[in-house]
Amino acid sequence: MNDPLVIVALYAGLLGLVLVWLTWTVLLWRKRTGIWFGDGGDAALQRAMRGQANFVETVPLTLLMLVLMAHLGAPDIALHLFGTTLLAGRILHGLHFSHPERPRWLRAWGATLSLATTFAVAVGLLLHAASRMI
């Protein structure tokens, strides 16, 4: 049995690499367009920026909740399941936003997996907290 925080650290590290990739994508679009502040109305740059921003808006709270789950004794398999699903969702979502020609289903499936993970982890924490308060 692994230390549950080590499991969460694995997914945090992998998700950190996804953020580096998304940030690099924004930087490449900035270099191509010469737009260093804002988006200059460039649709491809706007798309890359939204992909990065959505990651930053979504992942930190979900990772924090996974840390709480680990601390409260969640089973290793649950941490792996949620970590893997979040990672897959963010990769699919990022693929859609990383290039203007990527299909829309990547965004839909990525968002669905990410939101489902956040929802499941939040409900799990609420139920666990409620059971300990009674």
C-alpha positions as CSV (number, residue, x, y, z in Angstrom):
1,M,0.0,0.0,0.0
2,N,1.3,3.4,-1.0
3,D,1.1,6.6,1.1
4,P,-2.1,8.2,-0.3
5,L,-0.4,11.6,-0.6
6,V,2.3,10.0,-2.8
7,I,-0.5,8.9,-5.2
8,V,-2.0,12.5,-5.3
9,A,1.6,13.8,-5.7
10,L,1.9,11.6,-8.8
11,Y,-1.2,13.1,-10.4
12,A,-0.2,16.7,-9.3
13,G,3.1,16.3,-11.0
14,L,1.6,14.9,-14.2
15,L,-1.0,17.7,-14.2
16,G,1.8,20.2,-13.7
17,L,3.3,18.9,-16.9
18,V,0.0,19.4,-18.7
19,L,0.0,23.0,-17.5
20,V,3.6,23.5,-18.8
21,W,2.4,22.2,-22.2
22,L,-0.6,24.5,-22.2
23,T,1.5,27.5,-21.2
24,W,4.1,26.6,-23.9
25,T,1.3,26.5,-26.5
26,V,0.3,30.1,-25.5
27,L,3.9,31.2,-25.7
28,L,4.2,29.7,-29.2
29,W,1.1,31.4,-30.4
30,R,2.4,34.7,-29.0
31,K,5.6,34.2,-30.8
32,R,3.9,33.4,-34.1
33,T,1.6,36.4,-33.9
34,G,3.9,38.9,-32.2
35,I,1.1,39.6,-29.6
36,W,2.8,39.8,-26.2
37,F,0.0,41.5,-24.2
38,G,-3.7,40.4,-24.3
39,D,-5.0,38.5,-27.3
40,G,-5.0,41.2,-30.0
41,G,-8.2,39.7,-31.4
42,D,-6.4,36.7,-32.7
43,A,-8.8,33.7,-32.5
44,A,-6.1,31.0,-32.2
45,L,-4.3,32.9,-29.4
46,Q,-7.7,33.4,-27.6
47,R,-8.3,29.7,-27.9
48,A,-4.9,28.7,-26.5
49,M,-5.3,31.2,-23.7
50,R,-8.7,29.9,-22.7
51,G,-7.4,26.3,-22.6
52,Q,-4.7,27.4,-20.2
53,A,-7.0,29.5,-18.1
54,N,-9.7,26.8,-17.9
55,F,-7.0,24.4,-16.6
56,V,-6.0,26.9,-13.9
57,E,-9.6,27.5,-13.0
58,T,-10.4,23.9,-12.6
59,V,-7.5,21.8,-11.5
60,P,-6.2,23.4,-8.3
61,L,-9.4,23.0,-6.3
62,T,-9.9,19.4,-7.5
63,L,-6.3,18.6,-6.5
64,L,-6.8,20.2,-3.1
65,M,-9.9,18.0,-2.6
66,L,-7.9,14.9,-3.6
67,V,-5.3,15.8,-1.0
68,L,-8.2,16.1,1.6
69,M,-9.5,12.7,0.4
70,A,-6.1,11.1,0.8
71,H,-5.7,12.7,4.3
72,L,-9.1,11.4,5.3
73,G,-8.2,7.8,4.3
74,A,-9.7,7.4,0.9
75,P,-8.8,4.0,-0.7
76,D,-5.8,4.1,-3.1
77,I,-7.9,2.9,-6.0
78,A,-10.3,5.9,-5.6
79,L,-7.4,8.3,-5.7
80,H,-6.0,6.6,-8.8
81,L,-9.4,6.6,-10.4
82,F,-10.0,10.3,-9.8
83,G,-6.5,11.2,-10.6
84,T,-6.5,9.3,-13.9
85,T,-9.9,10.6,-14.9
86,L,-8.9,14.2,-14.2
87,L,-5.7,13.8,-16.0
88,A,-7.4,12.3,-19.1
89,G,-10.0,15.0,-19.1
90,R,-7.5,17.8,-18.9
91,I,-5.4,16.3,-21.7
92,L,-8.4,15.9,-24.0
93,H,-9.6,19.4,-23.2
94,G,-6.1,20.8,-23.8
95,L,-5.7,19.0,-27.1
96,H,-8.9,20.8,-28.3
97,F,-7.5,24.2,-27.3
98,S,-3.9,23.7,-28.4
99,H,-4.7,24.0,-32.1
100,P,-7.5,25.7,-34.1
101,E,-8.2,22.6,-36.2
102,R,-8.8,20.1,-33.3
103,P,-12.2,18.5,-33.2
104,R,-14.9,19.8,-30.8
105,W,-15.4,16.3,-29.2
106,L,-12.1,16.6,-27.4
107,R,-13.4,19.7,-25.6
108,A,-16.7,18.0,-24.8
109,W,-15.2,14.8,-23.4
110,G,-12.4,16.6,-21.6
111,A,-14.8,19.0,-19.9
112,T,-17.2,16.1,-19.0
113,L,-14.4,14.0,-17.5
114,S,-13.0,16.9,-15.6
115,L,-16.4,18.1,-14.2
116,A,-17.5,14.6,-13.4
117,T,-14.3,14.1,-11.4
118,T,-14.7,17.4,-9.5
119,F,-18.3,16.6,-8.8
120,A,-17.6,13.1,-7.6
121,V,-14.7,14.2,-5.3
122,A,-16.8,17.0,-3.9
123,V,-19.7,14.7,-3.1
124,G,-17.4,12.1,-1.6
125,L,-15.8,14.7,0.7
126,L,-19.3,16.0,1.7
127,L,-20.5,12.5,2.5
128,H,-17.3,11.7,4.4
129,A,-17.5,14.9,6.4
130,A,-21.1,14.4,7.2
131,S,-20.5,10.9,8.4
132,R,-17.8,12.1,10.8
133,M,-19.9,15.0,12.1
134,I,-22.8,12.7,13.2
